[in-house]
Amino acid sequence: MRINRNRVVGLTAIVLVILIFSMLVASHEFPILNSTETAKMKTTEFLWTYRLIDLIAQAFVLFAAAACCVAMLRAGEKE
């Protein structure tokens, strides 16, 4: 089996890029990742406070799913 030079160079370049990227990610802190708890709490608090909005959204999703199922299972029109 013959070794393709382009593949070897490409794989080497990909491995080097992945290593450099992982080193950059590991060496820096991302402060935005530390603030996710407050965002989760605010979202949860909003949904529990305004329960009607949540129920309307769920009803819409159920209606859309039922409409899609009916459209897929509908019998074809005969000519």
Buried (B, 14 or more C-beta within 10 A) or exposed (E): EEEEEEEEEEEEEEEEEEEEEEEEEEEEEEEEEEEEEEEEEEEEEEEEEEEEEEEEEEEEEEEEEEEEEEEEEEEEEEE
